[in-house]
Amino acid sequence: MSSDRNLSSLILAAGEGTRMKSDIPKILHKVCGKEMINWVIDTVEELGVAQNIIVLGHGKEQVMEALQGVKADFAYQMERKGTGHAARIGGEKLSGGEDHIIVLYGDSPMIQKETLEDFISYHEKEENDITVLTAKVGNSKGYGRIVRSGDGEFLRIVEENDATPEEKKIKEINSGIYLFRNKGKMPFMTLLGQIKNENKKGEYYLTDAIEIIKSAGGKVGAYEIEDETEILAANNRVELSVLNRIMRKRINEGHMLNGVTMIDPDAVYIEKGVSIGKDTILYPGTFLEGDTVIGAGCEIGPNVKIKDSTLGEGIKIENAGVDSVVIKDHVTIGPYVYLRPGTVLEEKVKVGRFVELKNTKVASGSKVPHLSYVGDAEIGKGVNIGAGVITVNYDGKNKHKTIIGDDAFIGCNANLIAPIKIGDGAYVAAGSTITDDVEEKSLAIARERQTNKKDWINKYK
């Protein structure tokens, strides 16, 4: 988009969305982890609009809470009286100095910045007063049809109920996305004021602006895009699932083109904003969510869910849940591991089967191979944690810390009752319950001396 273009945007998002059958406003339902309305907001921000107006209605309190921090002005359509009415309410918030105004919808998250840039360029090149975005679809039932002349010139939009049998066969449909020239034959707000509600529903339709401009001697055009999926919206859960499937495919293909291997792309779920290094392999059942960064040359999956975490290079992880964790290079994790918030794994750490770590830092070269819970702990370098070890960090009221020094060895089925410190090079004997600190290079044994009662079974029976 040229730097001297003065463009503002209106996002119409006041609809109730009753077909969603939800207590959540329709525009807050998510596509690949992000609310539909936020996809649209991100796109207009990428366009570099001078001002963005969002028209809210149903569930505005919930929407406002979800949009905290968004750079936009808000208008409220408390009575739904059609798209023309919503645009007029939003238009009252505009500065009035913009050259162009683009109208989009909060439940149509698929439109891309590049498409809108081409749309705007066409509008400017043709010197249109209004340009409507269109696409050819397989099933045009229910949509307004785009009627063109024999040489392809845009003539009008005809709605389903008003279309002739021949017009109903037309596959090119109105997306509902419009671009208005604010300094043409008629300024935007003046134009909207000319729209009447003389129809069965008593509503003000934005489509009526086309005939008003044409009657005033203005120029109207239609810009057809190639990818019909970009104009899709979601009015119910089935349509929402379609958007998720298409968006997931779009995201996955982008990563694959950047050097990421996916064994089965249809079985990999990645949210927008996730970063993945080249030569990383993603196996089926991989979910990458939130602010997640994955380095190069990793093997992720199968059946791994990673959220809001940073992973280095050369990491192998399978059958695991990872939430708000930092993992350094060449760490091996899994299977059946749960890494909880606050955990940091340094280089070449091994975390094995059925291990849970929470708010724990594990220094380089240490191993927690299997069947252990370690919470609120610091583990030094070269430490071995035996099977069944538990850091007893919670006394019913407060959490307490366990510190294990470098090169320590914790035997199987040991309980470390925090707060406690195990010194460098110390050993804890298997089966011990340790309640006192262990000095460095010492052996701690805390268990009852074994007693064997000869022939006890025969007497018992």
C-alpha positions in Angstrom: 0.0 0.0 0.0 1.4 3.4 -0.9 2.6 5.5 2.0 0.5 8.5 1.0 -2.8 6.6 1.0 -5.2 7.8 3.7 -7.3 4.7 4.5 -9.6 4.0 7.5 -11.5 0.8 8.3 -14.9 -0.1 9.7 -15.3 -3.6 11.2 -18.9 -4.5 11.6 -19.2 -6.8 14.6 -22.6 -6.2 16.3 -24.4 -9.4 15.3 -25.8 -11.7 17.9 -24.8 -14.9 16.2 -27.8 -16.9 17.5 -26.9 -19.9 15.2 -23.8 -20.5 17.2 -26.0 -21.4 20.1 -23.5 -20.0 22.6 -23.2 -17.6 25.5 -20.0 -16.4 23.8 -20.4 -13.6 21.2 -19.9 -15.1 17.7 -16.9 -12.9 16.9 -15.0 -14.3 20.0 -15.2 -17.9 18.8 -11.7 -18.9 17.8 -10.0 -19.9 14.5 -6.6 -21.6 15.1 -6.4 -20.2 18.6 -7.4 -16.6 17.8 -10.8 -14.9 18.0 -12.3 -14.2 14.6 -12.5 -10.5 15.3 -8.8 -10.4 16.1 -7.8 -12.0 12.8 -9.6 -9.1 11.1 -8.1 -6.5 13.4 -4.6 -7.9 12.7 -5.2 -7.7 8.9 -6.3 -4.1 8.9 -3.3 -3.2 11.2 -1.0 -4.8 8.6 -2.6 -2.6 6.0 -1.6 0.5 8.0 -5.0 2.1 8.3 -5.1 5.6 9.8 -8.1 4.8 12.0 -9.9 1.6 12.8 -13.5 1.7 14.0 -15.2 -1.5 15.4 -18.9 -1.5 15.7 -20.1 -3.7 18.6 -23.5 -4.7 19.8 -24.4 -8.1 21.4 -22.0 -9.0 24.2 -20.1 -5.8 23.9 -18.7 -6.1 27.5 -17.2 -9.5 26.7 -15.8 -8.3 23.4 -14.3 -5.2 25.0 -12.6 -7.4 27.6 -11.1 -9.6 24.8 -9.9 -6.6 22.8 -8.0 -4.9 25.6 -5.0 -3.2 24.2 -6.3 -3.2 20.6 -5.6 0.1 18.8 -9.2 1.0 17.7 -12.2 3.2 18.4 -15.5 1.6 19.3 -19.0 2.4 18.3 -22.2 0.6 19.6 -25.2 -0.5 17.5 -27.7 -1.3 20.3 -30.5 -1.9 17.8 -29.7 -4.1 14.8 -31.1 -2.3 11.8 -28.9 -3.6 9.1 -25.4 -3.1 7.7 -26.1 0.4 6.5 -27.2 1.4 9.9 -24.1 -0.2 11.5 -21.8 1.5 9.1 -23.4 4.9 9.8 -23.0 4.4 13.5 -19.3 3.5 13.0 -18.8 6.3 10.5 -19.7 8.9 13.2 -16.4 8.0 14.9 -14.3 8.6 11.8 -12.2 11.7 11.6 -13.7 12.7 8.2 -10.4 13.4 6.6 -9.8 9.9 5.1 -9.7 9.4 1.4 -10.9 5.8 1.5 -12.9 3.7 3.9 -12.9 -0.1 3.8 -15.8 -2.0 5.4 -15.1 -5.6 6.7 -16.8 -8.0 9.1 -15.8 -9.4 12.5 -16.9 -12.9 11.6 -14.9 -13.1 8.4 -11.3 -13.9 9.5 -9.9 -15.4 6.3 -9.3 -12.3 4.2 -5.5 -11.6 3.8 -3.6 -8.4 3.7 -2.2 -9.0 0.2 -5.7 -9.5 -1.2 -6.9 -6.3 0.3 -3.9 -4.4 -1.1 -4.8 -5.7 -4.6 -8.4 -4.7 -4.0 -7.4 -1.2 -3.0 -5.1 -0.8 -5.9 -7.8 -1.9 -8.3 -10.2 0.6 -6.7 -7.7 3.5 -7.1 -6.7 2.5 -10.6 -10.3 2.4 -11.8 -11.1 5.6 -9.8 -14.2 4.0 -8.4 -16.5 5.7 -5.9 -17.4 2.2 -4.5 -15.8 -1.1 -5.2 -17.2 -4.4 -3.9 -15.1 -7.5 -3.3 -16.4 -10.6 -5.0 -15.6 -14.3 -5.6 -16.9 -17.2 -7.6 -18.3 -20.0 -5.4 -19.5 -23.5 -6.0 -22.8 -22.9 -4.3 -24.1 -19.3 -4.6 -27.4 -20.0 -2.9 -28.3 -17.3 -0.4 -25.8 -14.8 -1.6 -26.2 -11.6 -3.6 -25.3 -12.3 -7.2 -22.9 -10.0 -9.2 -24.5 -9.1 -12.5 -22.1 -8.1 -15.2 -22.5 -7.0 -18.8 -21.4 -9.1 -21.7 -17.9 -7.5 -21.6 -17.5 -8.0 -17.9 -18.5 -4.6 -16.6 -20.1 -4.6 -13.2 -23.8 -3.7 -13.4 -25.5 -4.4 -10.1 -26.0 -6.8 -7.1 -29.2 -8.8 -7.1 -30.3 -10.5 -3.9 -31.5 -14.1 -3.8 -35.1 -13.3 -3.3 -35.1 -10.8 -6.2 -33.1 -12.9 -8.7 -34.5 -14.4 -11.8 -34.0 -18.1 -12.5 -31.1 -17.1 -14.9 -29.5 -14.8 -12.3 -29.6 -17.5 -9.7 -27.2 -19.5 -11.8 -24.5 -16.8 -11.4 -21.6 -18.1 -9.3 -20.0 -14.7 -8.6 -21.3 -13.4 -5.3 -21.0 -10.3 -3.1 -18.6 -10.8 -0.2 -20.0 -7.8 1.7 -16.6 -6.2 1.8 -16.7 -2.7 0.3 -14.3 0.2 -0.4 -15.7 3.7 -0.5 -14.0 6.8 -1.8 -14.8 9.5 0.7 -14.0 12.4 -1.5 -15.7 11.3 -4.7 -19.2 12.0 -5.9 -20.6 11.8 -2.4 -18.8 11.7 1.0 -19.2 8.5 3.0 -21.5 9.8 5.7 -23.7 11.7 3.2 -24.0 8.5 1.1 -25.1 6.5 4.2 -27.6 9.1 5.0 -29.3 8.5 1.7 -30.0 4.8 2.4 -33.6 4.1 3.1 -35.2 1.2 5.0 -38.1 0.7 2.6 -38.0 -3.1 2.7 -39.8 -6.0 4.4 -37.4 -6.0 7.3 -37.3 -2.3 7.7 -33.5 -2.4 7.7 -30.8 -0.2 6.1 -28.7 -2.2 3.6 -25.2 -1.2 2.7 -25.7 -2.7 -0.8 -28.2 0.1 -1.5 -25.3 2.6 -1.6 -24.3 1.2 -5.0 -27.5 2.4 -6.7 -27.4 5.7 -4.9 -23.9 6.4 -6.2 -24.7 5.3 -9.7 -27.8 7.6 -9.7 -25.5 10.5 -8.7 -23.2 9.8 -11.6 -20.6 8.0 -9.6 -18.6 5.0 -10.7 -19.0 1.5 -9.1 -16.9 -1.5 -9.7 -16.4 -5.1 -8.6 -13.1 -6.8 -7.9 -13.1 -10.6 -8.1 -10.6 -12.6 -6.0 -9.3 -16.0 -7.0 -9.5 -17.8 -3.6 -13.1 -18.0 -2.5 -12.1 -19.2 1.0 -10.9 -15.7 1.9 -14.5 -14.4 2.0 -15.9 -17.2 4.2 -17.6 -16.4 7.5 -18.8 -18.5 10.4 -22.4 -18.4 11.4 -22.5 -21.8 13.2 -20.2 -24.4 14.6 -20.0 -26.4 11.4 -18.9 -23.3 9.4 -16.4 -22.5 12.2 -14.9 -25.9 11.8 -14.5 -25.3 8.1 -12.6 -22.0 8.8 -10.3 -23.8 11.3 -9.5 -26.5 8.7 -8.7 -24.0 6.0 -6.7 -21.7 8.3 -4.7 -24.7 9.7 -3.8 -25.8 6.1 -2.7 -22.3 5.3 -0.5 -22.0 8.4 1.0 -25.5 8.0 1.8 -25.0 4.3 3.6 -21.7 5.3 5.8 -23.6 7.8 6.5 -26.4 5.3 7.6 -23.9 2.6 10.0 -22.5 5.2 11.7 -25.9 5.8 9.6 -27.7 8.4 8.7 -31.4 7.8 5.3 -32.6 8.7 4.7 -36.4 8.5 0.9 -35.8 8.2 0.0 -32.1 7.9 -3.7 -32.9 8.5 -2.8 -34.2 12.0 -0.7 -31.2 13.0 -2.3 -28.1 14.7 -0.3 -24.9 14.8 -1.6 -21.5 15.9 -0.6 -18.3 14.2 2.5 -16.7 15.7 4.3 -19.9 16.4 7.9 -19.9 15.1 9.6 -23.1 14.0 13.2 -23.6 12.8 14.2 -25.4 9.6 14.7 -29.1 9.5 12.4 -29.6 12.5 10.1 -32.7 12.1 6.5 -32.6 13.4 4.8 -36.0 13.9 1.1 -36.6 14.0 -0.8 -35.3 17.0 1.4 -32.3 17.5 -0.3 -29.1 18.9 1.8 -25.9 19.0 -0.1 -23.1 20.7 0.3 -19.5 21.9 3.7 -17.8 22.0 5.8 -20.9 21.2 9.2 -20.8 19.6 10.9 -24.0 18.4 14.5 -24.1 17.2 16.0 -26.0 14.2 16.5 -29.7 13.9 14.0 -30.8 16.5 11.7 -33.9 16.5 8.4 -33.1 18.0 5.7 -35.8 18.5 3.8 -37.9 18.1 1.1 -36.7 20.5 2.8 -33.5 21.9 1.1 -30.3 23.1 3.3 -27.3 23.6 2.0 -23.9 24.7 3.8 -20.6 25.4 7.2 -22.3 25.5 10.6 -21.8 24.0 12.6 -24.7 22.7 16.2 -24.7 21.5 17.8 -26.8 18.7 18.0 -30.6 18.4 15.3 -31.4 20.9 13.5 -34.7 20.8 10.1 -34.9 22.5 7.2 -37.3 22.3 3.9 -38.0 24.1 4.2 -34.9 26.3 2.4 -31.8 27.6 4.6 -28.7 27.8 3.2 -25.4 29.2 5.2 -22.2 29.7 8.6 -23.9 29.8 12.1 -23.1 28.5 14.1 -26.0 27.0 17.7 -25.5 25.9 19.5 -27.4 23.1 19.7 -31.2 22.7 17.3 -32.2 25.4 15.4 -35.5 25.3 11.9 -35.7 26.7 9.3 -38.4 27.0 7.3 -40.4 26.5 4.4 -39.5 28.9 5.9 -36.4 30.4 4.2 -33.3 31.8 6.3 -30.1 32.0 4.5 -27.4 33.9 5.0 -23.6 34.1 8.3 -22.3 35.4 10.3 -25.3 34.4 13.7 -24.7 32.7 15.8 -27.5 31.2 19.4 -26.7 30.3 21.5 -28.4 27.6 21.5 -32.2 27.2 19.0 -32.9 30.0 17.0 -36.1 29.8 13.4 -36.4 31.1 12.0 -39.9 30.7 8.8 -41.8 31.1 6.0 -40.7 33.4 7.8 -37.7 34.8 6.2 -34.4 36.0 8.2 -31.3 36.6 6.8 -28.0 37.9 8.7 -24.7 38.5 12.0 -26.6 38.4 15.3 -25.7 36.9 17.4 -28.7 35.8 21.0 -27.9 34.9 22.9 -29.4 32.0 23.5 -33.1 31.7 21.2 -34.1 34.5 18.6 -36.9 34.2 15.2 -37.5 35.5 14.6 -40.8 33.7 11.2 -42.1 34.9 8.3 -42.2 37.3 9.2 -39.1 39.3 7.6 -35.8 40.5 9.9 -32.9 41.0 8.3 -29.6 41.9 9.7 -26.2 43.1 13.3 -27.4 42.8 16.8 -26.6 41.6 18.8 -29.5 40.2 22.5 -29.0 39.5 24.7 -30.4 36.8 25.2 -34.2 36.2 22.5 -35.2 38.7 20.7 -38.6 38.5 17.2 -38.8 39.8 16.1 -42.4 40.4 12.7 -43.9 39.6 9.9 -42.9 42.0 11.6 -39.9 43.5 9.3 -37.2 44.8 10.1 -33.7 46.1 7.6 -33.2 48.8 7.1 -29.5 48.2 3.6 -28.8 49.7 2.8 -28.9 53.4 -0.9 -28.2 52.9 -0.5 -24.5 53.2 2.8 -23.4 51.6 5.2 -24.6 48.8 8.8 -25.2 49.8 12.0 -25.6 47.7 14.4 -28.5 47.1 18.0 -27.8 46.1 20.1 -30.6 44.7 23.8 -29.9 44.1 26.0 -30.9 41.1 26.7 -34.6 40.5 24.4 -35.8 43.3 22.7 -39.2 43.1 19.1 -39.7 44.3 18.2 -43.3 44.7 14.9 -44.9 43.7 11.7 -44.2 45.7 13.3 -41.5 47.8 11.1 -38.7 49.3 12.8 -35.3 49.7 10.8 -33.4 52.3 11.3 -29.7 51.4 12.7 -27.3 52.3 15.9 -29.3 51.9 19.3 -29.1 50.3 21.3 -32.0 49.0 25.0 -31.1 48.6 27.3 -31.5 45.6 28.3 -35.2 45.0 26.0 -36.5 47.8 24.1 -39.8 47.6 20.6 -40.5 48.9 20.0 -44.2 49.4 17.0 -45.8 47.7 13.8 -45.9 49.7 14.9 -43.1 52.0 12.7 -40.3 53.3 15.0 -37.3 53.8 14.0 -34.5 56.2 17.4 -32.9 56.9 20.0 -31.4 54.6 22.7 -33.7 53.3 26.3 -32.5 53.2 28.3 -32.7 50.0 29.8 -36.1 49.2 27.8 -37.7 52.0 25.5 -40.7 51.9 22.1 -40.3 53.5 20.1 -43.3 54.6 16.7 -42.8 56.2 14.8 -46.1 56.4 13.9 -48.7 59.0 16.4 -51.6 59.4 15.1 -54.7 57.6 13.8 -57.5 59.7 13.0 -61.0 58.3 10.6 -63.2 60.3 11.3 -66.8 59.5 8.3 -69.0 58.7 5.9 -66.2 59.3 3.7 -67.1 56.3 3.1 -70.6 57.5 2.1 -69.3 60.9 -0.2 -66.7 59.4 -2.0 -69.2 57.2 
